[in-house]
Amino acid sequence: RLHDIVAVIRAIGMPRGNVEAFDPADAARSAKAVLALHAGLRDRAVTISSSAGPIRVHRWMFVRAVVALACRVAAADRTTSITISLSDRDGWVYVIADGATHTARSAFLDEIAAALGGETLPDAAGFRVPSLVTLRRREGL
């Protein structure tokens, strides 16, 4: 249990590090570890799946965004399991809470998605960030 707590502190503790390219599935595993210790979610199934390609953002910020999304969805519907999927579409990596009954928007999620170079989704519970391929294209690489 102590190892789990240390992993959570590393995942969402003090903001640190520069923007980096990484597989969002790795960050999703960190987010899932955080959610596993969340008192309000211990008895709920949380599933996070990823088929998305790499992104380049602050990892700690992306993990916090996934955690915030899951918590918003959980607060809106206190009975169902939480399923979050990460996927590529049109040069973006989408993070969507599947089956959510509302958009799960919050000021925090709006701001963190914007800070990641993305945006919250107007018609779904989730957000999107540019894929690494899209960023490289913009940079002419």
Secondary structure as GFF3:
##gff-version 3
##sequence-region A 1 141
A	DSSP	alpha_helix	2	12	.	.	.	ID=ss1
A	DSSP	beta_strand	20	22	.	.	.	ID=ss2
A	DSSP	alpha_helix	24	36	.	.	.	ID=ss3
A	DSSP	three_ten_helix	39	41	.	.	.	ID=ss4
A	DSSP	beta_strand	46	50	.	.	.	ID=ss5
A	DSSP	beta_strand	55	57	.	.	.	ID=ss6
A	DSSP	alpha_helix	59	76	.	.	.	ID=ss7
A	DSSP	beta_strand	82	89	.	.	.	ID=ss8
A	DSSP	beta_strand	92	98	.	.	.	ID=ss9
A	DSSP	alpha_helix	107	115	.	.	.	ID=ss10
A	DSSP	beta_strand	119	120	.	.	.	ID=ss11
A	DSSP	beta_strand	126	130	.	.	.	ID=ss12
A	DSSP	alpha_helix	132	138	.	.	.	ID=ss13
###
